[in-house]
């Protein structure tokens, strides 16, 4: 199966609602590497790398987010996977 890399910006009420920690758990479930962080503009930014199906699962999850989030939109930029990540982490700004 093909590997994919997605750079994601999640807009809406997505900070202060456990989005990063929920995303971290979801990434582990989907065997995806990369990172997630809060951005200065109130969005959540993430990079997902893994099997195409698993990355698509993460994008579907981002469109919903955790129960207390109110996701308005998700921007996705596709790129070639780099293989630079060994795991999925939560980054500070």
Order of alpha helices (4+ residues) and beta strands (2+ residues): beta-alpha-beta-beta-alpha-beta-beta
